[in-house]
Amino acid sequence: MAETTEGAAQAQEIAEEEVSEAQIAVHWREEEYYQPPEKFPAQANASDPAILERFSEEHFPECFVEYAEMLEWDKKWDTILDTSNAPFWKWWIGGRLNACVNCVDRHLEARGEKNALIWVPEPEDAEIQEITYAELHRRVNEFAALLRDFVGAKVGDRVTFHLPMVPELPVSMLACARMGVIHSEVFGGFSGTACGQRMGDAESKILVTVDAYYRNGELIDHKIKADDAIEAARKDGIEVEKVLVWRRIPGEYHSQSEMVEGRDFFIDELLEQYRGQEVEPESMPAEAPLFLMYTSGTTGRPKGCQHSTGGYLSYVTGTSKYYQDIHPDDTYWCFADIGWITGHSYIVYGPLSLGTTSVMYEGVPTYPDAGRPWRIAEKLGVNIFHTAPTTIRMLRKLGPNEPEKYNYHFKTMTTVGEPIEPDVWRWYHEFVGKGQAAITDTWWQTENGGFLGSTLPGLQPMKPGSCGPGVLGIYPVIFDENGDEIPGGSGKAGNMCIRNPWPGIFQTIWGQPERFVETYYAKYNNNPDSQDWRDWPYFSGDGAVQAADGYFRILGRVDDVINVAGHRLGTKEIESAAIEVEEVAEAAAVPVVDEVRGKIVEVYVALKPGHEPSKEIEQKVSAQINKDIGPIARPKNVWIVADMPKTRSGKIMRRVIAAVSNFADVGDVTTLANPEIVDGIRQHVQSEKLSKGEVPKELTEKEKAEIASYGQAE
Ligand code: WT7
């Protein structure tokens, strides 16, 4: 088979050069450039090439003053960037501001009657809510008054939200921001247990949730998850004091979960006492934490990424303005979930800081059919669209010609969250954008606050499948394992790093500062005492390759993280759930390439002695993962194997089973402690897959490289 020969050739090449597998040479076909539509540059926020010079390295860090000046400050900063406690960078030291004032109050005078948010419920006949800046101000203040007087929330407290896409989510976020309370939103699709563990980690005693919400035509019980959350938090030593429950339909209650007297409260009832009340915004130091956003890493404990007030807000405001080209009069729709960083930065904080209209949609893209997004766009006059490759793939699959039936016009479109295949990119451009929109493929991470790699839509041509160069003020570099730079155009992949700090970078991992340094900065630092930022490149954990023109193509993660439909799941989290099943001794989770969702999870388990493989155990594993993490992590298959392929030091070789699951070349297994088991696993898994009707997906070079390096970095 051609694949095997190629694999062998690659292995040979690697052996000869003695490079790590993360550096496997990748042979892209170079894609053609696309130019922005002719009329675009004239109206663009960034249309003068001088901007590139303003943000060049010799102007660092002053270049970012341009972003800070887009905000309203109670007091201006004294120091732009303080590196004295590297790599804990501090931006805008001495400055004070309030994020809620910047996103709401400052627009009241000029734009109070303009829509801040437009919320589209999933049922198509239900009424769309238009929330003006004045109305948002009222709602935010009333809820803040409740948090202050009823809950007693104070500056620096953590309040956890487990909310889906309802307008009460941004209202709750902004109310916290107004009071200097740190919010920690957990994606609504996650399980109650996952939510509770995050409450435990953040030592958060207040939970804000909702009784139910619509998803795929059904009103789903959500409050029920609070029961699991409370239990999980208790295991971590946190007793939840209050559960505040928004109601999807005020006055009605659509949950099986009982309201516990003295602990659970309906917010709509409580709010009666706070009608018309206003809460004085706290003037916060620029470095005060604004929120936590949990993400997965290589160990079971999730990482609470702590984002700052001044640095974060300046960065999302600046990047929203220049990269998504948001003007106040645009109608902007980011079709993501606020439960992820994308929604925090680019549904709520960035767009509202710019005073534009931000659209929120409650439900799934294809409900009731694949024309839904385009009907929403037409009806609301959306002119900027933003979503993830997984959504684009799904819409293309189910309704390739749907967009042409609707009369809307996008000037820019963003894609985020995973690599987009050039083919899918072209459909997005030609069908969704009708050939008239500039596309920005934005590469970044939960930790980063905002975009790191993309093209300026009015100034830099697009290239399908490549995010582009570093964004303004970001100077990326690809390093090999030894810290040597891999130059652009070499055709070699390596570790994607950023040489400099930027205002949106997270401040630390909540409660785990050593892990922060270890995970993101230790790898390429040679002098831990250095206060010079040049000694502290940021290690992103992504593999990438740079073309001769400076554009980056992201390969995916080099660590043990699986990106399902743009949602990042930690291998270890999935595995620890599987191991909770009493018969299971060991588990390994691997990604399987999927046409629609990008990747899905498959889990391998080895049983404790004395247990026989059974369908029942497979189902128990699947159910446990579903319970602990949520349906997003539910494995496509659970494979019970006699033993896992392991290194001599006992580390499970995830890349080997990942290759089996993907019908890819398993590569060199001679260094394993138990190479003889690989063939048996392959035969068992692949023959069963084929008999279930699975058609092995033709893998791209990039996918092959990603699988070959899967789970190699720790
Ligand atoms: C990981 C971060 C950034 C917000 C959404 C996801 C992958 C992200 C791209 C892109 C290729 C991308 C990376 C990254 N990723 N954007 N445009 N092209 N890959 O945030 O959950 O923190 O995931 O998503 O692998 O490390 P996240």
Boltz pocket constraint, residues with backbone or C-beta under 6 A from the ligand:
constraints:
  - pocket:
      binder: B
      contacts: [[A, 295], [A, 340], [A, 341], [A, 342], [A, 415], [A, 416], [A, 417], [A, 418], [A, 419], [A, 420], [A, 441], [A, 442], [A, 443], [A, 444], [A, 445], [A, 446], [A, 447], [A, 453], [A, 467], [A, 540], [A, 541], [A, 542], [A, 554], [A, 555], [A, 556], [A, 557], [A, 563], [A, 566], [A, 567], [A, 568]]
      max_distance: 6.0
